[in-house]
Amino acid sequence: CGKAEAGAAADKIKFPYSPISWNSLPWWLAKDAGHFERNGLDVDLFYEGASSVIVQAMLAGDAQFAGIAGPAIVTNVLSGGDVIQIAAVVKTFTIPMFSQPQIKEVAQLKGQKIAVSRFGSISDIAARNIFQKFNVTGVTVLQSGGTPESAAMLMSGTVAAAMVPAPQSMMLRDKGFRELVGVKQFREWNIPVVENGVAARRSFIDKNPSVAKRFIRSAFEGIQTIYTNKELTMKTLAKYTKINDEKILEESYRFSVDALSKEGFMPTEAFSALVEQLVSQKQIDEVASKKTPVTAYFDNRFVNELEKEGFFKKLWQ
């Protein structure tokens, strides 16, 4: 079931993804542990900075699938694009907020500057969720351009706080910066979100449902390998991130088993909340968003089919 026919040529897929961190482990392991191959897929993985850039490339026909989630999905659909979410692999915010050592709580950030990678990115939305949660106003949010840049702004004292994921967060902790909000808190708040997942072009998957299903299957077999084969996962992590520091790899691994989902279902509320947020930040047109049903941004049918076939249940037996 779902396997390629014996002797049939594998389906070729170009797969841009972001970021280069534990967040992308499902694709790396699907590739390096041979899951793609076993599912009849020949996948060319390559890193591409921002989700918005990846979506543009997909709409131009350069790729049919990608490892992304978040605002870029919503904005492309509203402007007539057909890149949608077909599975979720991370269903919680995971980008911690780090601050200058003298700042001991979120309330002290009132009137201060904070760095996020880009406006409308997951780091930006996570930061705004934190401020909402603590009723903190008057914060100036600056876009740094990327994770290393956000960390640099915090270290140079340009900002009071910054959204910085692992592995860079480790370096900040070692240098005495404070983790104000971490993954554990995000999980406890239970904010519906899809932080990373499989995106695809609707026009392609409507014609090639078997490819979409085999891709999702491979990604979750990759996640299962992360949970069951730490040694291979650490090796793969080091290979793709080019990090050799055992402590940093260990921390990234811990993050991955804390945050990676064991099933790919996408909650409708995650998309409703995202749309609401983008409207409130004036990133999207409110009228257009009201005219568009929330189901236009995602499709759970492949995950549902795999669920019905008992795939997830068998995987975690």
Secondary structure, DSSP 8 states (H G I E B T S, - for coil): -----TT---EEEEEEE--SSGGGHHHHHHHHTTHHHHTTEEEEEEE-S-HHHHHHHHHTTS-SEEE--SHHHHHHHHTT--EEEEEEEE-S----EEE-TT--SGGGGTT-EEEESSTTSHHHHHHHHHHHHTT----EEEE-SSHHHHHHHHHTTS-SEEE--TTHHHHHHHTT-EEEE-HHHHHHHT-----EEEEEEHHHHHH-HHHHHHHHHHHHHHHHHHHH-HHHHHHHHHHHH----HHHHHHHHHHHHHHB-SS----HHHHHHHHHHHHHTTSS-HHHHHHS-GGGGB--HHHHHHHHTTHHHHHT-
